[in-house]
Amino acid sequence: MENTWNREITKQTLEAEKDFYQNYISEYPNSSLNVLFMEELKNSYVYNTNAIEGNPITEYDTAYIIKSNTFLEEYSAKDNMEVLGSSKAWDYVMQKPEISLQTILNIHKHILFFDLVYAGVFRQIPVHVGDKQMLSPENIEESMKMLIDQTGQEKDVFQCIAKVHLIFENIHPFIDGNGRTGRMIINLQLLKTGYLPINIKQKDVGKYYGCFRQYDKSKEKGVQELYNLITKYEYEELLKFKTLVLQEKK
C-alpha cells in the first residue's frame, strides 16, 4: 500500500527516517532532546485526543494539568480527569506492553480511571453511533480476540495499524472512551515496531472521521484513507525529530 496523498511518503522513506531516529536514541539513550521531544508530543497528543471527543481544555492548560497533576477550576472535574486519564494511558503505552486483550483493557482502565464501574470493562449493553448499530455485547470479547490475532499479520505495518483501528472502532467495545483507547492502540503498535507515536490532531477530525465513513462504504478505501493519514503523521514526527537533531549538531 502507498500513500496516495503524498507520493514521497513511501515505505522506504519511512524506514530510513525510523532508522535515523533509532540510531540516535541508541547512541544517546539519555538525550535531553529526546526527553523534551516526547514530553511535548505527549502534551499535544493528550490535548488533541481529548479535543476530538469534545473536551474544552486548551493545549496550554492540558500541559499544566499534566505537569502539576492538579485540576483547573475553570473546567469541570470530568474534563480535568480526562486529561489525567489520557496522560496515565500514554505513560502505560510508552512502556510497550505486549498487545493483548488485557493490555487493551488496561489502556481503557487508565483512560477512564475515574469511572469505577466501566473502566477496563467491555460494555454489556447495545449501542448506536448515529444511526449505526454497533456490535452486540455478546460478540465483543471473541471479536476482540480475533482482532488481536490480526495484529502483525500484514507485511505493511501501517496497513495493519489502519485496519486494526477501523475494526476496533467498529467493534466499539466500551461504553465510553473507544476513540481515545483506539488511538492509544495505534501508538502502541507504532512503538512496538520502532516508530514514533503519532498525534492525530483535532483540526484533521474531518479527515479522520471520513476514514470511518469511507470504511462503511468500502473497507479497502477506508483502510487506504486511514493509511494515508497515519503515514502522513508518522513522517511529520520523524522529520521534526530529525530536524531538531541536525540543528543541535550545528
N, C-alpha and C positions, 0 to 999 in steps of 0.2 A: 504493500500500500504506500502511496505517496501523498504528500501534502499538496492538494490541488489549489490552495490559496497562494502558496509561495513555493515555487519550484526549487529555490535554493536550499530549502529545508528538506534535506534527504537523510536517509539512514546513516550515510557516510559522514555527513557534516555533523549530525547529532552525536555520533560515536566519537568523532575527532574532538569535539568540544568536551564531551564527557571525559575522554582520556586526559585532556588538559586539566580539568577540574580534579580528577582522581590523582594525577601525578603531583599536583600542587599540595593537596591535603595529605598525601603520603609523605612528601618531603617536609612539609611544615604542619605536622599534626596539631600543634597548639597555636596556630596562626590567629592573631587577634583580628586580622582581616576577615577570616572565615567566620569567627565568632560574631563579629559585628554584622556581617552579611546575613547570617542565619537569623540573628535577632531581629533585624529589620524585615526580613522575609516573613518571619513568624508574625510580627505585629501587623503587617499588611495583610497577610493571609487571614488571620483571625478577624480583622475588620471586615474584609470582603466576604468571607464565607458566611458571616452573620448578616451583613448588609443585604446579601442576596435573599435572605429569608425575612427581611423587613426590620431587622434590628436598627434603631436610630442612632446608636452611639457612633461618634465620629472616629476617624482613624487616629487622630491625636489623643482623644480620650481613651480609646482602646489600648493604646500603648501605655498610658498612665495606669489604667486598671491592672494590666498585666504586670507591670513593673512593681507597683505598690501593693498589689493583692488586696485592694480596698475598693469599696463602692463609691460611685459618684452620685450625690443626692439628686441631681437633676434628671436622673434616669430611674426607671423602675427597678426593683430588685431583680426581676426576671431578666431584664436587659443586661444588667451587670453580671448576673450569674451565667448568662450565655457566653459572655466574653471569657470568663474564667473557665467555663467548661470546655470551650474550644482550645484554650491555652493548655489545659490539662491533657486533652486528647493529642494535641500537637507534640507535647513532651513525650507522651507514651509512644507515639508513632516514630519519633526520632530514635527510639531505642531499637527499631527494626525488628519487632517481634515476628514470629512466623505467621504467615497468612493462614488463619484457621477460623472456624466458627467462633471459638472462644475469644480470639483476638478482636473480631468484629463486634462481638457483644461488649468487650472491654472498651473499645473505642466509643461506642454509644453510651456506655456507663459513665465515662469521663465527660462526654459532651453534655449529658443530661444528669450530672451528678446531684443536682438539686431536686430531682424528681424521684422520690424514694419508691414509687410504685412502678414506674415504667422504664426507668433507666436500665439498660442492658437486658431488656426482656422483649421477646418478639410479641407483636400485637396479637390479641385474641379476638378482635372484632373486625368485621369487614370495613373497608374504607373506600371512598371515591376521591379521585383527584380531578376536579372539574366534573365532567360527565363520564369519566373513565373509571370503571370498576377495577380495582387493583386485586392482586392475587388473594384468594381466600385464605384465612388464617391457618387452616389445617394443612395447607400445602407449603407453608413458608419454610419450615425447617428443612425439609427434603430439598426444596428448590435452592436454598442457601448452600447446602452441602454440594449439590451439583455445580453451583456457581464456583465454589472454591476449587473444585476439581478442574475447572476450566482455566484457572489462573496458571500462567506459564506454559500453556499448551500451544499458543500461537508462536511462530518463529519471530514475528514482528511484535516487540514489546509493547509499542504504542497502540497497535491494533488490538492486542489483548486487553490493555487497560481501558480503551474506549468501549469495547464490547462488554467487559465486566461491569463497567459503571452503568451503562444503559440497562443491562439486565437487572442489576441491583436495584436501580431506581424504579424499575417496573415491578419487581417483587414487592418493594415498599414494605420492608419487614417490621418497621416500628411505627408506633403511634405518632411520634414526632421525632425530628432530628435525622430524617433519612438523607436529606441533601447534604447536611454537614458531615454525616458519617460516610456517605459515598465519596465525598471529595477527600476525606482523610484516607480512605482506602486507595484512591488514585495515588496519593503521595506515598503511601506505604509501598505500593508496587514499584513506584519510581525509585525510592530509596533502596529497595531490595535488589534492584538491577544497576545500582551505581549512579543513578541520575539525581539531579536536584529536585526537591519538591517544587510544585508549581502553585501559582496563585491565580485562580480564575476570578477575574475582577467583576465587581458589581456593574461597571459600565458596559461589560460584554454580556450581561444577563440575557439579552435578546438572542444573541448568537448561541449562548449556552442552552437556553430552553428550546431554541429552534432545533437543536440536535434531537431532543426527545420527540418533538412533533414530527420531525422527518423520520425518526425511527418507527413511529406508529404507522407511517405510510410505506416505508421501505427500510427494512433493517440494514441493508447494505449501505444505503445513502446516509442513514443516521450515524452509523459507525464511521463512515468517511468524514462527516462533518465534525464529529467529536474528535476524531483523529487529527484533523486539521487544527482544531483549537488547542488540543493538548500539546502537539508538537510545536506549535507557534509559541506557546508559553514556555515550554522547556527550552527552546532555542534562545528565547529572550533572556531567561535567567542565566543560562550558561554563558552567553555573550556578556551580560552585565558583570558576572563574576570575573571573567577573563579580562575585561576592560579595567576593572579595579586592580587586578594583579599586575597588569602591564604598567599601569600608572604608578603603582607602588615601586616598581623596579626602575623607573626612570631616574 
